[in-house]
Structures are given as C-alpha cells and as structure tokens.
Amino acid sequence: MLAVIDERGFARVGELGETFGVSDVTVRADLDELDRLKAIRRVHGGAVIRSRHLQAEPTFEQAMGASAAEKRRIGELCASLVEPGQSVLLDVGSTALAVAEALVAREDLSDVVVITNGLSIALALEPGVVVGRLTVIVTGGTLRPQQHSLVEPLASPLLRGLHADLAFIGCNGVDGALGVTNVNLPEAQVKRLMLESASRAVVIADRSKLGQVHLGTVGALGEFDALVTGAAGGGPAGAAGAVGGGAPDALAEAFEQAGLLVITDPATAARF
C-alpha cells in the first residue's frame, strides 16, 4: 500500500481495497499503522504520502547520463539480433534509445518495421526511415512527459492487433524470483502488452537494474527469451557465470535456470 500511495501521492480507501482485494476495514487498519509509523498521513477518504520513501523514477534525460557506454553496448548487441524483414517492438527509455541508434547504424538492415510507444525513440529512428531501411509505427495513447512515452488509453488496441517477431523491453528491475518489474504502473502495462505481442522477447537492462524489484510487474523471467545487459567489470566480455559489475554468480544462475539467455557479448548473442 505504501508503494501505491508513494506512486500516486494520494490514494483513496476504496481504490486501495480494489487494488489489493481487501475490505475497507482492512485498508483503514493498515493505513492507521502506516500513519503511526509516520510513513503516510491520514486524510478524509484516504491517505497522502508524508515524504518520498521509495525510489523515484528518473526522467528520460537523467537516465541518459547514467551508464552511457554500457547502454550503447547493449544497444549494439540488441541490434545484432535483428534480421532484415523483421518486425520489432521497441520500448521506451534511455537503453531503448541506444537500441534505436544502433538499428539506424546497421546499414545492412532493410524492410524492418519498428513499433514503439516512445516519441524520443521514434525520432531517433527517423534517419533509417529517410533512407528507406526502416518503417516506424508509433502507438497512440496518453503522453507521459517523464519518459516521453505513450500509455493507456489507446495504446492497447494497436498492440493487441499485431504480432511482432521481436520485442525489446526496458525495465527498472530484473530479479530471479520476481521477474521483470517497472517503477511506473501505466508503462508496466504497456510493456506487458508488448511481451504478449511478440514471438520472442528480450529484456534490456544495464547492470544497475539486476536484482532490483519495483511495483509494476511486467512478466516472469520464463516469459522472456533473453536478457541483454553489460559485461562483468564493464569490459567487452565478463567472466564466466558473472552478470554485471559485481553481480553474484547466484543471480546469473537464477536467470539461466529460468530459461533466460544472458547476453553480454557477441558470442552469447550468436546463441539467440
């Protein structure tokens, strides 16, 4: 409940009851406890957050400045998975932007259709449209300035009405037990639709996202075919069994046991 209130700033008792499938009596008791802990403040009909306790969603511009080299490498690896004539669903975010730029840079690609809900992503793909190698389709929806993304309503009719060869889906967290998650619920819903609308799905995440869990569930690890992330130590290729800078072997093993191919270099990308 604290996560939901933190996300929205204010939540009504009835809304929380519907979200968690519990009675208003239970909600009020939980809110009283959160108020006692000074996490929220009770107001008429619901509660407001006292302070931002949970991790705030970074803006698109803020995210671009973090792990730039790693994201560029992730973008190149993702682009190497695409073949001429394929259709691709491309999510929003700074890592997805790196994928878009790498797709444009691949001069051997042709007749590739890219569907995205990211305005920045679509603009980055435009040079490929100009030279006739890419076709770009932008979903409809409501604009989220935080990520320059389009979400519900109107995003789902388009996504439910198509089937793509590949989906590259960003996130805020990848966990061995709880799967792929995102800090923003509306975007998590669109990511889920992309996952369901593709023959093969790839989660794209820099090393800082590994082992993290957030509010909105995108999907279990078993629903994805691969994870493209940075190599251990930030180099071109990590040590065997390691994922990300200092990520424990157990984390990589959990991903592999869930049937997820972990791609950190061209050699593992060739196995996709």
C-alpha positions in Angstrom: 0.0 0.0 0.0 2.8 2.4 0.8 4.2 1.8 -2.7 0.9 2.7 -4.3 0.5 5.8 -2.2 4.1 6.8 -2.9 3.5 6.3 -6.6 0.3 8.4 -6.6 0.9 10.8 -3.8 -2.7 10.3 -2.7 -4.9 7.2 -2.6 -8.5 6.6 -1.5 -9.5 3.8 0.8 -11.8 2.3 -1.9 -9.1 2.4 -4.5 -6.7 0.6 -2.3 -9.3 -2.0 -1.4 -9.9 -2.8 -5.1 -6.2 -2.9 -5.8 -5.4 -5.4 -3.2 -8.7 -7.3 -3.0 -9.3 -6.5 0.7 -12.1 -4.8 2.6 -12.2 -1.1 3.5 -11.9 -2.1 7.2 -8.6 -3.8 6.4 -7.4 -0.9 4.4 -8.2 1.6 7.2 -6.3 -0.6 9.7 -3.3 -0.7 7.5 -3.4 3.0 6.9 -3.6 3.6 10.6 -0.5 1.5 11.1 1.4 3.4 8.3 0.3 6.7 9.9 1.6 5.5 13.2 4.9 4.8 11.6 4.8 8.3 10.0 5.0 6.9 6.5 1.7 8.4 5.4 -0.8 11.0 6.7 -4.5 10.0 7.0 -6.8 12.5 5.3 -10.6 12.3 4.7 -11.3 9.3 2.5 -7.7 8.1 2.1 -4.1 8.9 2.7 -1.2 11.1 1.4 2.5 10.3 1.4 4.5 12.2 4.0 7.7 12.0 2.1 9.1 10.2 -0.9 10.3 7.0 0.7 10.6 4.9 -2.4 12.9 5.2 -5.4 11.7 8.0 -7.7 11.5 7.4 -11.4 14.4 9.2 -13.2 13.5 11.3 -16.1 14.5 10.2 -19.6 17.2 12.9 -19.6 18.5 11.9 -16.2 18.7 8.2 -17.3 20.6 9.1 -20.4 23.5 10.3 -18.3 23.9 7.0 -16.4 25.9 4.0 -17.7 26.0 5.6 -21.2 28.8 3.4 -22.5 27.2 0.2 -21.2 23.8 1.2 -22.7 25.5 1.9 -26.1 27.0 -1.6 -25.9 23.6 -3.1 -25.0 22.1 -1.3 -28.0 24.7 -2.7 -30.4 24.1 -6.3 -29.1 20.3 -5.9 -29.4 20.6 -4.5 -33.0 22.7 -7.6 -33.9 19.8 -9.8 -33.1 17.5 -8.2 -35.7 17.4 -9.6 -39.2 16.2 -7.9 -42.5 12.4 -8.1 -43.0 11.6 -8.5 -39.3 9.1 -6.6 -37.2 10.3 -5.2 -33.8 8.5 -3.8 -30.8 10.8 -1.2 -29.1 10.0 0.1 -25.6 10.8 3.5 -24.1 13.8 4.6 -22.1 17.5 5.5 -22.5 18.5 1.9 -23.1 15.9 1.6 -25.8 17.2 4.8 -27.3 20.6 3.1 -27.6 18.9 0.2 -29.4 17.2 2.6 -31.8 20.5 4.4 -32.6 22.2 1.0 -33.2 19.4 -0.1 -35.6 19.9 3.1 -37.6 23.7 2.4 -37.7 23.2 -1.1 -39.2 23.4 -0.3 -42.9 22.8 -3.9 -43.8 19.2 -3.9 -42.4 16.3 -3.4 -44.7 12.5 -3.7 -44.6 12.5 -3.6 -40.8 9.3 -2.4 -39.1 9.7 -0.9 -35.7 6.7 -0.2 -33.4 7.3 2.0 -30.4 5.4 3.9 -27.8 8.4 6.3 -27.3 8.4 9.7 -29.0 12.2 10.1 -28.5 12.7 6.6 -29.8 10.7 7.3 -33.0 12.7 10.5 -33.7 15.9 8.6 -33.2 14.8 6.0 -35.8 13.8 8.7 -38.3 17.2 8.6 -40.2 16.5 5.0 -41.0 13.1 5.9 -42.4 14.6 8.7 -44.6 16.9 6.2 -46.3 14.1 3.6 -46.7 15.5 0.9 -44.5 13.1 1.3 -41.6 9.4 1.8 -41.2 8.4 3.3 -37.9 4.9 3.0 -36.3 4.1 5.0 -33.1 1.3 3.7 -30.8 -1.4 6.1 -29.7 -2.0 6.9 -26.1 -1.6 9.5 -23.4 1.8 11.3 -23.2 3.9 10.7 -20.1 6.5 13.6 -20.1 8.7 11.7 -17.7 9.8 9.3 -20.4 8.2 10.9 -23.5 6.2 7.8 -23.7 2.6 7.0 -24.8 0.5 4.8 -22.4 -3.2 4.0 -21.9 -5.7 4.7 -23.1 -5.4 3.9 -26.8 -2.0 2.0 -26.7 -3.6 -1.4 -26.2 -5.8 -1.6 -29.3 -2.8 -1.3 -31.6 -0.6 -3.6 -29.6 -3.3 -6.3 -29.3 -3.9 -6.1 -33.1 -0.4 -7.0 -34.2 2.2 -9.7 -33.8 5.9 -8.8 -34.0 9.0 -11.0 -34.4 10.9 -9.4 -31.6 10.3 -7.2 -28.6 13.0 -5.2 -26.8 11.5 -4.3 -23.4 13.2 -2.0 -20.8 12.6 -2.1 -17.1 13.7 -0.8 -13.7 14.4 -4.2 -12.2 15.2 -7.8 -13.1 15.0 -10.3 -10.3 15.5 -14.1 -10.3 12.3 -14.8 -8.3 10.0 -11.8 -9.0 10.9 -11.3 -12.7 10.9 -8.1 -14.7 9.4 -5.1 -13.0 9.0 -1.3 -13.5 8.5 1.6 -11.2 5.6 3.1 -13.2 2.4 1.2 -13.4 1.0 2.6 -16.7 4.3 1.8 -18.5 4.5 -1.6 -17.0 1.1 -2.4 -18.5 2.3 -1.4 -22.0 5.4 -3.4 -21.6 3.3 -6.4 -20.7 1.3 -5.9 -23.9 4.5 -5.8 -25.9 5.6 -9.0 -24.2 2.4 -10.8 -25.2 2.5 -9.5 -28.8 5.9 -10.8 -29.8 7.2 -14.2 -30.8 10.4 -13.6 -28.9 11.0 -11.1 -26.1 14.3 -9.6 -24.9 14.6 -7.6 -21.7 17.2 -4.8 -21.9 18.7 -3.6 -18.6 22.0 -2.2 -17.5 23.8 -3.8 -14.6 22.3 -1.4 -12.0 18.8 -3.0 -12.7 19.8 -6.5 -11.9 18.5 -7.8 -8.6 16.1 -4.9 -8.3 12.3 -5.2 -7.7 9.7 -2.5 -8.3 6.0 -2.1 -8.0 4.7 -2.9 -11.5 5.1 -6.5 -12.8 6.0 -6.9 -16.5 6.5 -10.6 -16.6 8.2 -13.6 -15.1 11.7 -14.4 -16.3 10.4 -17.5 -18.1 8.3 -15.4 -20.3 11.4 -13.7 -21.8 13.8 -15.4 -24.2 16.9 -13.3 -23.3 18.4 -10.6 -21.2 20.8 -8.2 -22.8 23.0 -6.5 -20.2 26.5 -5.2 -19.6 29.5 -7.4 -19.2 31.1 -8.0 -15.8 33.5 -5.3 -14.9 32.3 -3.1 -17.7 34.6 -4.7 -20.2 33.7 -6.2 -23.6 33.2 -9.6 -22.0 32.6 -10.7 -18.5 34.0 -13.7 -16.5 32.1 -16.9 -17.0 28.9 -17.1 -14.9 29.0 -13.4 -13.9 26.5 -10.8 -14.9 27.1 -7.1 -14.4 29.7 -5.3 -12.3 30.0 -7.4 -9.2 26.6 -9.2 -9.7 26.9 -12.6 -7.8 27.1 -15.9 -9.7 23.9 -16.9 -8.0 22.0 -14.1 -9.7 23.2 -15.2 -13.1 22.4 -18.8 -12.4 18.9 -17.9 -11.3 18.4 -16.2 -14.7 19.7 -19.1 -16.6 17.6 -21.6 -14.6 14.5 -19.6 -15.5 15.4 -20.3 -19.2 16.7 -16.8 -19.8 19.7 -16.5 -22.2 22.0 -13.8 -20.7 23.7 -11.9 -23.5 26.7 -9.8 -22.6 28.9 -10.1 -25.7 28.7 -11.1 -29.4 29.4 -14.8 -28.6 26.3 -15.1 -26.4 24.3 -13.0 -28.9 25.1 -15.6 -31.5 23.2 -18.2 -29.4 20.0 -16.3 -29.6 
